[in-house]
Amino acid sequence: MKNITLVIPAKNEKESLPDVLDELKKFNVNKIVVLESSDTETIDAIKNYDCDILFQSINGYGAALIEGIKNVKTKYFCIYNADGSFYPNELSSMLNELDKNNVDIVFGSRYEINASSEDDTLITLIGNFIFTKIGRIFFKLNITDILYTYVMGDTQKVKNLNLNETTFNFCVELPIKAKRYNLNIKSIPSFERKRIAGVKKVNAFKDGFSILLCMVKLFFVK
């Protein structure tokens, strides 16, 4: 897996990120941890780990991912959460889709057959269903979990998408622009574990409204 770089957004993840990095030690992958330079507690918590630290120049979840992907030098990148919710054994099945099945971007999905989540709530379940349905109807997206960001893809092809959403809106901008650029995208089953720190950083209603506005903008602005 040396041809994969994990892009790990890690704002205020001092409790969980060391455990995540410990779990990843048995996987031969590159790791870029992206955070704000002021987040000294998280920085101190991982200073003895084998990973590159990238200080983001613009605040925001999407900004962290965009800057992280821009710094990836391997053939593939993978967005990997710092909260312990992603299952690392799924990396091999995602890589297999890219290498063997002519797929450009693989989206993990909690709603495929043989997939599930320990962290989903009724509100996030309903919200994800609505936004995924909008993606299918208005953007012809063939993915089943548009708000879940366990994503692996071809680095250069994603760099060419000119992604610019600096907030959580990134999660819908990525598949919509990938479809618009005729990339081959696919969902595969994924299991979401309970996050280690147990704290969600997403405001369901505020972020949901922002995502809706972003999808409207992307529909009318080509």
N, C-alpha and C positions, 0 to 999 in steps of 0.2 A: 504493500500500500504506500510505497514511498512517492508515488505519483499523486498523492492526495494531500492537501493542506486543509486542516480544520480552521475555520474562522470562528472564533469564540468571543461573542460580545459579552462583556463581564462587568457591567456597572454594578457596584456594591454587592459583589458575590464572594466576599471573604469567607463566609461560612461553608459554601458548597464547592467552590472552584477547586480547592486542593483535593477534595475527594474525587472530583471529576478527572483531574489530571492523574491522580493515582490509578484510577480505573483504566485510563488510556495508555498506561505504560507498556502494556503487552501488545499494543497495536503500533505497527511501524508507520506512523503518520507524522507529518509536520503540523505544527500548531502555532497559530497566531492569535494571541489574546488581545482584544481591542477594548480599551477603556479610557477614561479621562485621567489626565496626569494628576488631578487633585484627589483621585481615589487611592490614597496611600495605603489604606488598610488592606485592600485587595492586592495591591502591588506587593506589599510586604508578605502577604500570605503565600505568594507563589514565587518568591524570589529564588528559591532553590530548585525550581522545576525546569525541565527541558522544554522551554517554549519561548517564542519571540513575543515581546510586548510592544504593541503599537499604540501610541497615544493619539486618539482621534482629535482632529482639528475642529470638528463641528459636533455639537452635542446631538444625541438622538440615537435610537436603536438602528434605524435605517442607515444613518450616517456611519455608524460603527461597521456595519456590514459592507457598505459600499467602499469605504476606505480599506477595510480588511481584504476584500476581494481584489482591489486594485494592487495590493501588495503580494498577492499569491503568484508564485513562480512555477508551480507544478501544473501538470495537465488538467487536473481536476481540483475543485474546491468543495468544501462541505460546510454549511452553516451548522454549528454545533453549540447548543445552549450550555451555559455555565451552571445551571441550576440542578443538574443531575436528572433531568426528566427524559433525556435521550438514552436509548439502549445502544451501546457501542457495537454489539455484535451485528447490528443491522447494517453497518458500514459495508460489509462484504457483499450483501445482497444488492445494495444500491450501486456499488462499483460494478457488479456483474451486469446490471442493466445497461450501464454506460458502455462497457467494453464489448458486450456480446450482442446486444439488441438494438444497436444504432439509435440510442436515446441520447439526447443532449442534456436534459435536466430531469432528475428523478425527485419527485415530491413524496415524502413519507406521508401516510394518511392513517388517521385513527379510525376511519369509518369504512375501510375496506373489509372484506371478509377476513377473519382471523386477525383482526386488529382491534385495539381497545385503548382506553385511557383510565388512569387512576387519578387524573388531575382535572378532568373536564367537569364543568358545572352545567346546570340546566341553562343558564344564561348564555354561556359560551357555546354550548351545543346548538342552541337555537340560532344565535348570531352567525355561527359558522355555516349552518345549513342555509340561511338566507343569503349570505355573501357568496357561498359556493354556487347556489342556484343562479344568482345574478351573473356570476362568471360563466356559467354554462349557457345561459340564454343570450346574453348580450355580447359575450366575447368568445363563445364556442370553446370554452376550456374543458378539457377532458380530465380534470383532476377532481378529487372528491373531498379535499380538506384544504381550502384555500388559505386559511389563517395559520396553518401549522408550518413552521419553518425548518423542519428537518429536511434539508434540501442538499443534493449533491449535483454538480454539473460541470460542463466543459468551461474551464476558466476563461479562455479567450472569447468564446461565443457570448458569455454573459457580460464580460467587459464591454463588448461591442453594443450592448443594449442601451447604453447611456442612462443608467438608472440614476435617479436624483431625489427620490423620496427619503427624507432624513428621519422620518418618524416610523411608527409601526405600519404606516401605509405601504412600506416597502414590500410587505407580504403579498399585496395584491398587484403592485406594480410589476414585480418580477414575472409572474406567470402571464400577465396580460401582454407585456412587451415581448416576452418569449414567443407567445403565439403570433403576435403581430410580425415578428421577424422570421416566422415559419420554422422555429426550432421544434424538434420532436420532444414532447414532454410526456411524462407518464407518472401515475400514482402507484405506489406499492404499499402493502400493509406495514404499519408501524405501531409499536406499543409505547405509549407515553407513561412513564413512571411518575409517582408522586415526587414533586420537587423536594430537594433536601431541606431548604430553609422554609418551605411552606408558604412563601409570600409571592403573590402575583404582582407583576409590575404594570399590568394592563388595566386601565379603567374601562370596563365593558361598554358603558354608554358613551362616554366622551370619545374613546378611540373608535368605537363602532360608527359614530356619526362622522368622524373624520375619514374613516375608510370608505364610507358611502359616498362622501363628497369627492374623494380621490377617484373612485370608480366612475362617477359621472364625468369628471374632468377627462379621464383617460378615454372614455367613450367618444367624447366630442372633439378632443384634441388628438389628432393622429401624429 
